[in-house]
Amino acid sequence: MTINYSATDDPTGVRIVDRVEQRQLTFRTAGPVEPTRIDTDRFNFPVTHACRFETDGMYFDRLDGVCIRNSDGDFLSKINSHEQYSFDSGSYSVDMGGPIKIYFRVADSMTVETGANHLYIEFGGTPVIDFGSRSYHKNPAATITVPDDPHDLMTAVSALPSALKTASCERSYPTLRGHPPLLERGEELHIPDELETPNTGIRIYVPPKYRHIYTVSSLAFYLGADVVPGEVPRIETAGGFEWELASRRWFEDEVARVLKQIFFLDCILRTEGMYQIELQERQMVEPHLPFDLEEVHGRPLQEQIQQYLKVPYDLVTEYVPDWCLTAHIPSNPDGIRPLPFVVNDLGIVREPRGTRISQPRTPAPTYSRSPGGISDSGNQDASKALLRSDAQKATDSNVLVEPETTNESIEHAWFGNHIPRGATKATVEAFENRLSRDERTSRIDITVVCNDERMIDEFDSLDGVYGSREELPFNVESHTQLSIEQLSDVLQHGGHDFLHYIGHATPNGLRCADGKLDVRDLNTVDIDVFLLNACRSFNQAKALAERGATGGVGTLSDVVNEQAVEIGEALARLLHVGFPLRGALQLVRDHTSIGDQYLIVGDGGADMAQSDGGAAIVCDVNPTDDETFELQITAYPTREYQLGSYITPTVEGFDENVLLPGKTESIELNSAELQEYLSSHQFPVKFGSKLQWNGPVSDLDL
């Protein structure tokens, strides 16, 4: 059973736990309740688990995309922060985002009151609440077998849209896009009978070559299109509309542009449908659109895209959400295995083009805590500076490559040969590990290992980080000077959600008290996400991702201890408050001196914990004078809040919703208003080039 319900006593309420995604939500009730399971067919929207209880009030310590509907599911109102709402006696359906998607039905009057980080619903009496929930966990419905023939691959890619739950513009919501079927190589093409694709009347013509087919895969999935052979790459609809994909610019660029434009305008158009919300981006672009949104909303998909592509891309480009993923996939049969995982993120697909380089960028260190290491002037005695590698270096035959494109998306996943600089070294095993993950405990198990006493600074700096979120149950274990056998046991049998290793490494092993442990000698590991904060730990990180982990961070070269402490603590804080690896490492690269030495291995969407307030956010604060501040919020995607989601900043007076990933407009606040917002959740705060952590405004370095 994926989701469990249980009553809580102090305070009274209900706890909901998703043991596969390791997400949970607790809300309070006015008195003790006894949730009993009920059928799920009484809800207007899909739920996988449901329960019933009676109460006269419900209190949530978060505010995530709350909408009120009538009993038929028709939209009535969006609930914003710092407001009060009253609803007369009637039948209502309430839906909410958060770590677990929830819906509940009630027949009564309601009073709703909200703040920066809470939602309180008081009923007129003590009604029966039918409460439903749905996990964000997505599993492929089947596996398609594909021989090494591009024509058969076209047929297989045309079956990927079977995972779409609608062909309307609402498929821009991530919850209405299921995980595409997996692809595997085999002797004969086999598409399981249960896979039914939508009939959208759209075809995409491309030459029968791996490069072209991979490039259009996400676009074909999102459009529900058939991919068919044709010398001139183009989109054609049953109504006679054509759009060439190679005449205006480089083929990969044109496909990416078309995907972004159609997706973005779907996000605008859907505000005419089930979720009639105020969207920041709609206010910006609607006056310039050559069509009426309400009228186009009722048309078939093939007619909608014809209207969309009439819009000059320059008109919308600055409002299109930051893209989550660009995948660099080799144009050969090996590329079919990672393809469904990339398509699941609507990833842009490019060939792995780049330039071989000799080493990562290594700026000269300017400080060190090691005696005789680096002076204040920046001069370094390399023989004395404390590095996180063994003095006897192993030969590393790995070749580094500088990808041709690394600034198109939050994450660039490199599935090609060699090691990318500034990108993720993606492994398909890590994505498959995510799918095969079993139910885990309701707590988040973290293990910190420090195998060098001279690096105790980082070990100590984590003492107030891990486990400091009161709303989530953590179990934190700390170890020092582990032997080979002990570290092997931690990796293989610990069942840890996160491993933070501090110490020395070479490409051939992690140093222990009695030698080196080479992870490649282990058959499997039982950890989920990891940080190997040691010199040249890439090979060991890759081995973890291939043997059971979903993703982690390793290093490309030697790192000086003092700077590694800075990186380790920053990554720990970001992961602890709910950032996925891709967002955390991007911030570290932007705000530290040697962030480019670190890279993600495996799945960059992996995370350690759910975020505190929905999406993972960073706040950019700048003082305007002695009394006011300008606040801009940047939201990063998480497993719950993926491309196409929206956020509503819980800042008083800010009522618009913003597409994710993306930024709000600047908001001007006085000190008290800023203080209320900064104290509502845990998130990083940026002042100029400095990354700090929210707390009292007076404590922040302005």
PANU-783011 format. One line per 10 residues: their letters; for each residue z, y, x of C-alpha. Coordinates in steps of 0.1 Angstrom, whole numbers. Layout:
<tordos>
a> Z,Y,X ~ ...
</tordos>
This chain:
<tordos>
mtinysatdd> 0,0,0 ~ -12,33,16 ~ 11,58,-2 ~ 47,53,-11 ~ 69,73,-34 ~ 107,74,-31 ~ 135,95,-46 ~ 156,117,-23 ~ 193,125,-30 ~ 203,154,-9
ptgvrivdrv> 186,175,-20 ~ 172,157,-51 ~ 135,153,-52 ~ 106,130,-43 ~ 92,120,-9 ~ 55,109,-6 ~ 45,91,26 ~ 10,81,37 ~ 17,55,64 ~ -19,51,76
eqrqltfrta> -26,88,82 ~ 11,93,90 ~ 14,122,66 ~ 42,131,43 ~ 53,156,17 ~ 87,162,1 ~ 94,184,-29 ~ 127,191,-46 ~ 135,187,-83 ~ 161,203,-104
gpveptridt> 181,171,-107 ~ 179,134,-97 ~ 146,117,-107 ~ 134,81,-107 ~ 97,79,-99 ~ 80,48,-115 ~ 45,38,-108 ~ 18,43,-134 ~ -20,37,-137 ~ -43,62,-121
drfnfpvtha> -69,64,-148 ~ -52,93,-167 ~ -63,119,-141 ~ -94,141,-142 ~ -98,138,-104 ~ -97,107,-82 ~ -63,96,-72 ~ -53,63,-56 ~ -16,62,-64 ~ 5,77,-93
crfetdgmyf> 40,78,-106 ~ 60,93,-135 ~ 93,111,-137 ~ 111,138,-158 ~ 124,172,-145 ~ 127,208,-156 ~ 116,222,-122 ~ 98,215,-89 ~ 101,233,-56 ~ 76,229,-27
drldgvcirn> 83,245,7 ~ 46,251,13 ~ 18,267,-6 ~ -16,250,0 ~ -45,258,-23 ~ -28,255,-57 ~ -49,256,-88 ~ -40,254,-125 ~ -64,237,-149 ~ -63,228,-186
sdgdflskin> -60,192,-198 ~ -98,187,-195 ~ -98,198,-159 ~ -113,233,-165 ~ -103,259,-140 ~ -77,285,-153 ~ -61,301,-123 ~ -57,301,-85 ~ -20,305,-74 ~ -16,331,-46
sheqysfdsg> 15,340,-25 ~ 41,365,-35 ~ 32,363,-72 ~ 47,352,-106 ~ 27,335,-133 ~ 35,325,-168 ~ 17,298,-189 ~ 23,293,-226 ~ 32,259,-240 ~ 2,235,-235
sysvdmggpi> -12,207,-214 ~ -19,215,-178 ~ -32,199,-147 ~ -20,212,-113 ~ -38,203,-81 ~ -26,211,-45 ~ -38,206,-10 ~ -15,198,19 ~ -9,167,41 ~ -16,145,10
kiyfrvadsm> -38,156,-18 ~ -18,158,-51 ~ -24,163,-88 ~ 1,163,-116 ~ -2,166,-154 ~ 24,182,-177 ~ 27,192,-213 ~ 50,222,-216 ~ 52,259,-208 ~ 55,269,-171
tvetganhly> 67,298,-149 ~ 53,298,-114 ~ 69,319,-86 ~ 56,320,-50 ~ 65,335,-16 ~ 51,332,19 ~ 59,295,22 ~ 72,282,-11 ~ 61,274,-47 ~ 86,270,-75
iefggtpvid> 75,258,-110 ~ 100,260,-138 ~ 92,243,-171 ~ 104,253,-206 ~ 121,219,-212 ~ 124,186,-193 ~ 89,172,-196 ~ 74,140,-183 ~ 54,146,-151 ~ 24,123,-144
fgsrsyhknp> 21,127,-106 ~ -10,115,-87 ~ -19,115,-50 ~ -48,106,-28 ~ -48,99,10 ~ -73,118,32 ~ -80,85,49 ~ -117,76,47 ~ -131,41,54 ~ -168,32,56
aatitvpddp> -178,11,26 ~ -199,-13,46 ~ -218,-19,79 ~ -256,-17,82 ~ -273,-39,108 ~ -302,-22,126 ~ -327,-38,150 ~ -340,-18,180 ~ -368,-3,160 ~ -370,34,151
hdlmtavsal> -386,27,118 ~ -357,5,107 ~ -333,32,120 ~ -350,56,96 ~ -343,33,67 ~ -307,28,78 ~ -301,66,82 ~ -315,71,47 ~ -287,48,34 ~ -259,69,50
psalktasce> -258,93,20 ~ -244,65,-1 ~ -210,78,9 ~ -216,112,-9 ~ -195,114,-41 ~ -217,140,-57 ~ -251,156,-51 ~ -239,190,-63 ~ -229,219,-41 ~ -193,206,-44
rsyptlrghp> -202,180,-17 ~ -195,209,7 ~ -158,200,1 ~ -149,174,26 ~ -130,153,0 ~ -163,147,-18 ~ -180,134,13 ~ -170,98,21 ~ -173,82,55 ~ -209,70,61
pllergeelh> -215,33,65 ~ -211,20,101 ~ -242,10,121 ~ -245,-19,144 ~ -273,-34,164 ~ -287,-67,153 ~ -319,-89,150 ~ -328,-79,114 ~ -323,-48,92 ~ -296,-55,66
ipdeletpnt> -283,-29,42 ~ -256,-42,19 ~ -265,-42,-18 ~ -235,-22,-28 ~ -248,9,-10 ~ -264,32,-36 ~ -280,64,-24 ~ -284,96,-46 ~ -319,104,-58 ~ -322,140,-47
giriyvppky> -360,141,-44 ~ -358,153,-8 ~ -375,138,22 ~ -373,146,59 ~ -403,138,80 ~ -399,132,117 ~ -418,113,144 ~ -404,77,146 ~ -384,84,178 ~ -347,81,184
rhiytvssla> -343,117,195 ~ -358,130,163 ~ -340,106,140 ~ -306,113,156 ~ -311,150,154 ~ -317,150,116 ~ -291,125,107 ~ -264,149,96 ~ -289,170,77 ~ -303,139,59
fylgadvvpg> -268,128,50 ~ -258,161,36 ~ -290,165,16 ~ -291,129,4 ~ -325,128,19 ~ -348,99,28 ~ -359,100,65 ~ -396,89,68 ~ -423,89,95 ~ -443,121,100
evprietagg> -458,138,130 ~ -447,173,119 ~ -409,175,114 ~ -403,190,80 ~ -384,189,47 ~ -403,181,16 ~ -391,180,-20 ~ -405,163,-51 ~ -412,197,-65 ~ -436,205,-37
fewelasrrw> -415,227,-15 ~ -419,223,23 ~ -400,237,53 ~ -411,229,88 ~ -384,221,113 ~ -404,227,145 ~ -425,257,141 ~ -400,285,145 ~ -378,275,174 ~ -366,245,194
fedevarvlk> -364,214,171 ~ -327,208,176 ~ -319,245,171 ~ -339,247,139 ~ -323,216,124 ~ -289,229,132 ~ -297,263,117 ~ -310,247,85 ~ -279,225,81 ~ -256,255,86
qiffldcilr> -274,277,62 ~ -276,251,34 ~ -240,241,39 ~ -228,277,39 ~ -247,288,8 ~ -234,256,-9 ~ -198,269,-1 ~ -207,302,-18 ~ -224,286,-48 ~ -196,262,-55
tegmyqielq> -173,292,-65 ~ -193,291,-97 ~ -181,256,-104 ~ -149,237,-104 ~ -131,261,-81 ~ -138,297,-92 ~ -118,313,-64 ~ -122,347,-46 ~ -140,338,-14 ~ -141,363,15
erqmvephlp> -176,352,26 ~ -190,355,-10 ~ -179,392,-11 ~ -198,398,21 ~ -231,381,14 ~ -236,380,-24 ~ -250,416,-26 ~ -278,407,-2 ~ -289,373,-17 ~ -323,373,-34
fdleevhgrp> -311,350,-62 ~ -283,349,-89 ~ -255,325,-80 ~ -247,316,-116 ~ -283,308,-124 ~ -290,288,-93 ~ -257,268,-97 ~ -272,249,-126 ~ -304,239,-108 ~ -311,206,-91
lqeqiqqylk> -304,203,-54 ~ -340,204,-43 ~ -345,237,-61 ~ -313,251,-47 ~ -324,246,-11 ~ -357,262,-18 ~ -337,294,-28 ~ -314,291,2 ~ -341,289,28 ~ -357,321,15
vpydlvteyv> -326,339,29 ~ -331,353,64 ~ -307,334,87 ~ -297,367,104 ~ -282,377,70 ~ -256,349,70 ~ -252,338,106 ~ -220,359,112 ~ -203,344,81 ~ -212,307,87
pdwcltahip> -180,288,95 ~ -175,279,132 ~ -189,244,135 ~ -165,216,143 ~ -187,193,164 ~ -218,190,185 ~ -225,155,197 ~ -247,148,228 ~ -261,113,220 ~ -286,95,243
snpdgirplp> -320,88,227 ~ -319,51,228 ~ -306,22,206 ~ -270,26,220 ~ -267,58,201 ~ -266,42,167 ~ -230,31,170 ~ -214,65,173 ~ -238,81,148 ~ -219,75,116
fvvndlgivr> -187,91,131 ~ -207,122,141 ~ -224,124,107 ~ -189,121,91 ~ -181,155,107 ~ -216,169,99 ~ -220,171,136 ~ -250,188,152 ~ -268,162,174 ~ -284,170,207
eprgtrisqp> -297,150,236 ~ -272,149,266 ~ -290,174,288 ~ -271,190,317 ~ -269,196,354 ~ -251,175,379 ~ -223,193,397 ~ -200,184,426 ~ -166,192,411 ~ -148,211,383
rtpaptysrs> -142,248,386 ~ -108,251,405 ~ -95,286,407 ~ -72,293,436 ~ -36,288,426 ~ -13,318,429 ~ 21,303,426 ~ 40,271,431 ~ 76,259,426 ~ 73,235,455
pggisdsgnq> 89,246,488 ~ 64,261,512 ~ 36,257,486 ~ 19,288,475 ~ 30,323,485 ~ 31,354,463 ~ -1,365,480 ~ -19,334,468 ~ -21,318,502 ~ -18,280,500
daskallrsd> -6,254,525 ~ -26,225,510 ~ -5,200,530 ~ 27,212,512 ~ 17,223,477 ~ 29,197,452 ~ -1,181,437 ~ -1,154,409 ~ -21,129,429 ~ -11,103,455
aqkatdsnvl> -16,115,491 ~ -39,85,497 ~ -68,94,474 ~ -90,67,460 ~ -128,70,461 ~ -141,83,427 ~ -177,75,421 ~ -178,93,388 ~ -205,120,385 ~ -197,153,369
vepettnesi> -223,170,347 ~ -224,206,332 ~ -238,202,297 ~ -266,225,288 ~ -248,237,256 ~ -210,239,253 ~ -205,270,231 ~ -220,260,198 ~ -190,242,183 ~ -153,239,187
ehawfgnhip> -159,205,203 ~ -188,192,222 ~ -187,154,224 ~ -206,138,253 ~ -217,102,246 ~ -241,102,276 ~ -235,89,311 ~ -212,107,336 ~ -183,130,329 ~ -188,164,312
rgatkatvea> -172,196,323 ~ -161,217,294 ~ -167,190,268 ~ -151,158,254 ~ -160,125,270 ~ -164,107,237 ~ -159,69,233 ~ -170,51,202 ~ -141,27,206 ~ -117,56,199
fenrlsrder> -133,64,166 ~ -132,27,157 ~ -96,25,167 ~ -89,52,141 ~ -105,32,113 ~ -87,0,122 ~ -53,17,124 ~ -26,-2,106 ~ 3,12,86 ~ 29,28,108
tsriditvvc> 65,39,104 ~ 72,71,84 ~ 86,88,115 ~ 65,102,144 ~ 73,82,176 ~ 69,102,208 ~ 75,89,243 ~ 78,111,274 ~ 75,95,308 ~ 83,114,340
ndermidefd> 76,92,371 ~ 83,118,398 ~ 116,136,399 ~ 100,166,416 ~ 81,172,383 ~ 113,174,362 ~ 105,211,353 ~ 79,199,328 ~ 101,171,316 ~ 129,196,309
sldgvygsre> 105,222,293 ~ 97,196,265 ~ 133,192,255 ~ 132,219,229 ~ 96,212,217 ~ 92,176,205 ~ 112,168,174 ~ 121,204,166 ~ 104,205,132 ~ 131,199,106
elpfnvesht> 107,189,78 ~ 93,159,97 ~ 112,128,110 ~ 107,124,148 ~ 119,98,172 ~ 116,110,208 ~ 122,87,238 ~ 124,99,274 ~ 120,78,305 ~ 120,84,342
qlsieqlsdv> 109,64,372 ~ 95,35,352 ~ 83,4,370 ~ 49,-12,365 ~ 63,-37,341 ~ 82,-11,321 ~ 53,13,318 ~ 30,-16,308 ~ 55,-25,281 ~ 55,11,268
lqhgghdflh> 17,11,266 ~ 12,-23,251 ~ 42,-28,228 ~ 58,6,221 ~ 38,15,189 ~ 40,51,200 ~ 22,79,181 ~ 21,101,213 ~ 26,95,250 ~ 32,123,274
yighatpngl> 29,110,310 ~ 41,133,338 ~ 35,121,374 ~ 9,110,399 ~ -24,93,393 ~ -56,82,410 ~ -87,68,394 ~ -72,34,401 ~ -39,37,384 ~ -8,56,372
rcadgkldvr> 20,57,398 ~ 52,38,390 ~ 85,34,408 ~ 71,2,424 ~ 34,8,427 ~ 4,16,404 ~ -4,5,369 ~ -42,3,363 ~ -47,6,325 ~ -80,-12,329
dlntvdidvf> -60,-44,337 ~ -45,-43,302 ~ -63,-59,272 ~ -50,-36,246 ~ -26,-6,242 ~ -5,4,212 ~ -4,42,214 ~ -23,66,193 ~ -27,100,212 ~ -18,108,247
llnacrsfnq> -16,134,275 ~ -18,121,311 ~ -7,152,330 ~ -15,140,364 ~ -42,145,390 ~ -76,128,384 ~ -63,108,354 ~ -97,106,337 ~ -104,69,344 ~ -69,59,331
akalaergat> -74,81,300 ~ -108,66,293 ~ -92,31,296 ~ -66,40,270 ~ -92,53,246 ~ -112,21,250 ~ -82,-2,245 ~ -66,11,213 ~ -58,48,215 ~ -77,73,193
ggvgtlsdvv> -79,101,218 ~ -61,120,245 ~ -63,144,274 ~ -68,136,311 ~ -78,156,342 ~ -109,158,363 ~ -94,167,397 ~ -61,176,415 ~ -38,200,397 ~ -10,220,412
neqaveigea> 24,211,397 ~ 34,246,386 ~ 2,251,367 ~ 3,215,352 ~ 38,224,338 ~ 22,254,321 ~ -7,233,306 ~ 16,205,296 ~ 41,227,277 ~ 12,246,260
larllhvgfp> -5,214,249 ~ 28,199,237 ~ 36,229,216 ~ 1,230,200 ~ 0,193,192 ~ 35,194,179 ~ 27,220,153 ~ -4,201,141 ~ -33,212,162 ~ -59,184,168
lrgalqlvrd> -69,178,204 ~ -101,198,201 ~ -84,229,189 ~ -54,226,212 ~ -75,222,243 ~ -99,251,233 ~ -68,274,231 ~ -55,261,265 ~ -88,267,282 ~ -89,302,268
htsigdqyli> -54,312,278 ~ -46,294,311 ~ -60,295,346 ~ -69,258,350 ~ -76,246,315 ~ -111,236,326 ~ -96,209,347 ~ -85,191,316 ~ -108,172,291 ~ -105,152,260
vgdggadmaq> -113,115,261 ~ -120,97,229 ~ -119,114,195 ~ -113,152,197 ~ -102,152,161 ~ -71,130,168 ~ -37,147,163 ~ 0,139,167 ~ 15,155,136 ~ 5,173,104
sdggaaivcd> 4,211,105 ~ 32,231,89 ~ 11,253,66 ~ -21,234,58 ~ -47,242,85 ~ -38,247,121 ~ -38,285,127 ~ -33,310,155 ~ -24,346,147 ~ -39,375,167
vnptddetfe> -14,404,165 ~ -21,439,179 ~ 2,469,174 ~ -16,500,160 ~ 14,524,163 ~ 52,522,163 ~ 53,511,127 ~ 23,489,119 ~ 4,459,133 ~ -31,444,128
lqitayptre> -30,407,120 ~ -61,384,122 ~ -57,347,114 ~ -80,320,130 ~ -79,286,113 ~ -88,254,130 ~ -99,221,113 ~ -75,192,109 ~ -79,158,94 ~ -68,172,60
yqlgsyitpt> -86,205,63 ~ -121,198,76 ~ -154,217,76 ~ -159,232,41 ~ -122,236,33 ~ -107,270,27 ~ -74,286,35 ~ -54,313,17 ~ -32,332,42 ~ 2,336,26
vegfdenvll> 4,373,35 ~ 15,396,7 ~ -14,415,-7 ~ -41,392,8 ~ -56,373,-21 ~ -90,362,-7 ~ -98,327,5 ~ -115,321,39 ~ -138,292,48 ~ -126,269,75
pgktesieln> -130,269,105 ~ -131,307,107 ~ -112,340,108 ~ -98,364,83 ~ -106,401,82 ~ -79,421,100 ~ -48,428,78 ~ -25,458,84 ~ 12,450,81 ~ 44,468,88
saelqeylss> 71,452,109 ~ 90,437,80 ~ 58,422,64 ~ 47,408,98 ~ 82,394,104 ~ 82,376,70 ~ 48,360,78 ~ 56,350,113 ~ 89,333,102 ~ 72,314,74
hqfpvkfgsk> 56,287,95 ~ 54,274,131 ~ 22,285,149 ~ 10,302,181 ~ 7,340,183 ~ -18,357,205 ~ -13,392,220 ~ -43,401,241 ~ -47,373,266 ~ -11,360,261
lqwngpvsdl> -3,330,239 ~ 32,330,225 ~ 52,314,198 ~ 62,329,165 ~ 98,342,161 ~ 114,376,155 ~ 89,404,161 ~ 114,420,185 ~ 113,389,206 ~ 76,389,211
dl> 61,405,242 ~ 39,433,226
</tordos>
